[in-house]
Amino acid sequence: MDGGPRVPEQRRAGSAVTAETGTLRFGVLGPVRAWRGEKALGTGSPQQRALLAALLLREGRTATAAELIDALWGSEPPPQALAAVRTYASRLRKILDPGVLVSESGGYAVRGLGEGALDASVAQDLAAEAEKARGAGDLGTARGLLRQALALWDGEPLAGVPGPYAETQRARLEEWRLQLLESRLDMDLEQGGHAEAVSELTALTAAHPLRERLRELLMLALYRSGRQAEALAVYADTRRLLAEELGVDPCPGLSDLQQRILQADPALAEPSAPVTEQAAAPVRPAQLPATVPDFTGRASFVADLSAVLSSASEAEGRVMAVSALAGIGGVGKTTLAVHVAHRARSAFPDGQLYVDLQGAGPRPAEPETVLGSFLRALGTADSAIPDSLEERAALYRSVLDGRRVLVLLDNAKDAAQVRPLLPGTEGCAALVTSRVRMLDLAGAHLVDLDVMSPDEALCLFTKIVGGERVAAEREAALDVVAACGFLPLAIRIAASRLAARRTWTVSVLAAKLADERRRLDELQAGDLAVKATFELGYGQLEPAQARAFRLLGLADGPDISLAAAAAVLDVPPEDTEELLESLVDTSLLESAAPNRYRFHDLVRLYARACAERDEDRPSEREAAMSRLLDFYLATAAGIYAIERPGDRLVDHLEPTEHEGLRFSEGAAALDWLYAEGECLLACVRQSAPTNRLRRAVDLLWAAKDLAESGANSRQYEATAIAVCKAAQAAGDARAEGRARTTLTNVLLISGRIQQAADEAQLAMDRAATAQDVAAGSWAANDRGLISLHQHRYADGKVFFDRAIDGFSAAGNRAGEATTLFNLSRTHLAMGNIARAVEIAQHGLALLAELGRTMRLANGHYALGMALTKANRHPEALNQFSEALTIFVDHRQRLWEGTTHFRIAEAHLAAHLPARAAQHAEQALAIGCIGGDRMRGNVLTLLGQALSTLGQVDRAKACWTEAVKLYEEHCAPEADEVRALLRPIATA
């Protein structure tokens, strides 16, 4: 970009007058400008631009000379006004193409322009199309069209153009822009974009404080974001402002919204999400599995559940019914739920939905995936199904509104998995089965399903085996069902085995089950059949295929990439792909996505059993997992070096014998890291209790971006804890010191300062024992940061100096610079502002030769903080802008949010509260380094900005929430915020 004025894009081809160099176009939604192709044309003096604007906005209609004089000068034209108009017209003719500016009836007109030649006309067309799309229910298209229209504005319309006509049109175009903006924001909220809209609406209400529609939208966005107190505070601020400025009350719409928020109107909490494509006729899904013909007993449960479902379908105005069945595996939850659901089908004429949520397995079904399946079953087109869980859940409830549908959610993991899948409307009902009691599923009818009674158990056994055989050996039959613990699944397995063996007596089966050491083996007939099925497929594999099957089953993780599989097998990628695809063909492996593969859970267990049974050398299994760890470590170390050039940590990692992937640029490297995050962490956990411990720790350290970005923070923390325990058990001080350094980092990111302090102390001690300079330097840096958070500045300086000495001795300029940035913040906290600026600049100088490293962002961040305190606000904002760009490029989402907070601080210090509030809202929406404690800081600053803007009630709501967060963490900032609240409380 050359920094010149933006050339508006043509929206469509038309019959605009053209010259050899291109199409003629004009802009009035900013400065009055003209282009021929991509070349900007000079439009002359302000009065000449005023004449051009007046003609363009008449859309081809003729303007008389008198009208043009009035447009340019109003009631006091100069003596030679007519001559001036003619001169301006003559000059414009020379600039424009022939035949564009025409003289007619003593006046002038602009003619012959094609579609898309004037930005205001393009915006008008886009707005009209958006209105049509909205009327048709296609909100996604409508929002996109309005965004295009609004993007055509380039600052103030008719900027710098004099005259009464321009002033009138300027006001009209600005009002039109605000109306379009309100319409787009309204649709944003309808489609669930309330959290993202808060920041924009906060800025808009500050810029247009008397515009009640914007205030109404802000109230709704805050309420839907769970910030009810702030939403009500917006109303209070608006009412006071209107009374003071205009002497009027809020409009009825605003008042009605306040009452609905006070009443917690359920309709407010659920944005509508209209379907863009509707089926021609309602779809009535019938997804229930077949009920078993020999269903037995459970009469009281059947009656109880049937009554609940019946009441849900018959009672008007009643919320939907939820019944949750809980019990151990094999107790018959699914059988009972399916049986009851079939009995209740007539009460739900609009359909029945079913899904196995796989909650008892290692990878429960994702709610958003289930919702996608349900929406398709209900007739929703794929193109109308949104991406996010929240939007899918909202659309799902909207589609079910007014319908009577039964939803059976089988094998649920927990209430969190279930909640998005509940219909939420009267007339519908949900049956849930799970191995856990869902005490936290609000309003659910809980049913604890126990084993069968002896009579019910004997009845089920008799139905499968036959009455004659049981009658002949009743006592033996009672012994069998007792040995099965009256568990329905065990009884069904035992009875099925007996029914299939006519030569067996019931006593023979009872004798087999009497041996407690073999009882579970005898009750695993179904598993044995599954194992036999796998054995048939495995026996047909070629030796290379069988080896790949066995070794790939060793790796934990949800799936495995082609490159990682090649490392496991120690085979070139092209040969590995051929092997894996052949396994896919035999159904022993699944293709999860291009170049990604996964096992079914039971097949993985079988593959591991085969590896233990068939590998001639157990060392081959160890070698395969070692190659996988090497692959991940080498690749992650290379990415660390790309992201942090000059950081010598990679020189201190464990050596690897096998290569990883190499990347030439950061974007592809980060794509790989985040895509492989779960598999990489699973490899660390799997390797920690083995002789691969040190490499596992180093892989975790090299992959620290998974924690710092917030992408895999929870998994990373769990892995760090597991590795700490493994290192401690192994008595390996070096591994433990590094593991505790990674754990300290996670704890600092989440704001758990005291826990971080404990881990950092242990990390430093273990590093000293192992004489591990790299870990010791980073542990010292972490302890300095912790001291900064705890306001122990003198201690912090000691730790930072120690870290700097360690990094300097190791030639680690990046580490030294990082610590200098933290030391700068310590001096800043002590009031040594000039010294803080000097140290931050020194750190940036150290990194200057390393390129645009991610650590450079930390330097700009630290320098921006120091410059803010020095009241050098423009310079501070420039530094924060540089930091923000780098953090965004490196996908450091939490640092991005934290930088928005610092930008807000700078704007507030510069007495720009509206901008401060806007950036604070962005920080809240994104999240920050420091967890809830930092969120308290953001809320405190947002409250200060809002208070300055006169929005006292909303400021109070922010400060009240901040105090709660500080109190939860015993943070001293709570007293400071209480001091801000006291004047409001006594007012």
C-alpha angles and dihedrals in degrees: 000000000000096000093247125132117298115259110221113234119242109247097206139355117266144159097278116156108267136196128196091275099052150280122330115239137172138204128204100155088088128001112354104261142161133205136190103205104315094333118103115227125214109248097191133224124358091260090049090051088048090056092048092049092050091053095044094051091053087067096223098324117130119254116205120228090250091053091050093049089051090048093053102038109009119206095346108055120172118257093257096043096129092049090048091053090051091048092051091048092050092051092048091052089058091052098044130060119275113276096020099101107042133182115229135167093345092311142074139251139181109231141168099043116146130221113297094022095116121048093215091056091048090051090049092052092047092050091051092050090047090054090052092049091049091050088053091052095250098130095164092060092042092053091049092051092050091049088054091049094048092047088065091071109094105185124302114000114248088006113197093005113133130211139071094270092055091047092053093046091046090057091045094051093046091050089049090051091052091049091052090047091051090049092051093047090049089056091045088059092045089058095048100262094131098124093053092044096058095076094049093044092049090057093044095050089050090052094043104027096168096051102107098190091062090049090051092052091047091052091051094046092050092047092051089048090059093256099121096153092056091047091056090044090057089057092049091049091048094049092050093046094049091049093049098042104032107010092236138115125244117277118268092255092058093045092048091051091052091053092048091051091050089051092046090234105204091216090065094058096056117065113206117244108195117208114245094209121035126198117248091239134015113274116225108200118207103189103148114128117239115277118238114258093221097054107158138193125332089119096153092048092048091051093046096049093042090054092052092050092046092052091051093055097044106038115088116223093011117134116244117281123242122194118185119196117200133184145118122297113282095022092118103257095143094044092052094044093049091047093051092044092055091050090053098046094106090058090059105050094166094067149277126256125201135185136168103223092194090221094155092058131077094258112043117198114271113243092226090055092049091048090053090054092046093049091052090049089053092054102264115147118238091240090058096053110100124220106237126076093234094052093046092050091050092049091046092055091045092052091050094048109118093011131106107227132158117215120198112197105189128195097004122187099212144325093277090062092048103045098075090050097057115107095228096201134099117261093037128094139193131210114198129190124193143150090238129063109248099220090155095056099105116230095002122147101233121212122186108205114205130186119288124277114252091256093050091046092051090047092054091046090050094050091056100038099035132256096255096058093045094046089055092054107024096152092050089049090053088050090053096051090044090052087052088056088238086282108152096219093050091047091050092050093048093045093047091052090051093045090054092051109062092177092059120090122213087250091059090055091045090053092051091051093047091075102084092195091062100030097102090047089054090050096053101078092129092053091049090054091051091048090051090053091053090046091058092055094043092051091059095056124109114243094259091048092048091051091050091048093052099044098043090054089063095070121090120216134088093276141337132241124232091248093051091047090052088055092050092050096037088227129128113268095246092054090043091054091052091051094047094047089052089054089050088055091055091050090240090113133033128220103228095182137329107315093359126103138184141183126231105249095248092045089053090054090049091049090053091049089052091050091054091045104040108030105104092205118041086202088070090067090051091046092052093053090044091055091050091051091048090051093053095042095048092047094045091048090053091051090048089054092050092049095043110030112191094025105129095202090103089062090060098050123107112274119251128215096204128057128241133206120296125215129197097203139029102244095061090043092054090045088058095045096052093041091052096039098109094043092046093052091045089055090051092052092046093049098044098084092049138071086274091073098116094051090047091054092048091050089054090050094047090050094054090127087077087067102034093051092050090234097119103004098138095045090045091053093048089050092048091052091049092050092048090055092047092049092048091049090049092050090231106149094186094053092043093051092052093043092052090048090058091047091050089054092054092047092051091050091054094045098246094140102169093049089048090051092054093049094045091054090052091045092054093047093050092045090053091050091050093040087233103164095184095053092039092055094049091044089053090050090050092050089051090053091048091051088051091054090047092049091242093134099165091054089047092056091052092052093045092050089051091050092048091052091051095048093045092051090051093047090242101149093170092055091045091051092048091054091047089056090054091046088053089057090051092053088047091054089051091053096252093131099161091048090048091054091047094050094047091050090049090053091050090051090055090055096042093093094047097069130235094335122171088243087064087069090059088054094051088046094053093044090049090055092051093047090050090057089047089057090242091131102164090051091047092052090051090054092048090048090055091048093048093052092052094045091051092048090051093045094240094156097175092048088049090057092045091053090053087056091053090048088053089052091053093048092049091049088051090054094250100127097165092058090043091055092049094054092042089056090051090052090052092049095049101036130233144240105266102047121226094351091059089045086058089054091051093049090049092053092044089053091052091051093048092047090054088051090054095253093127099158093053090046089054091053091052093049093047091055090046091054090053092052093047092048091052089058096036088239118171090223088080090079092052092053092046086057089056090052097050098076090050093049092051095043 
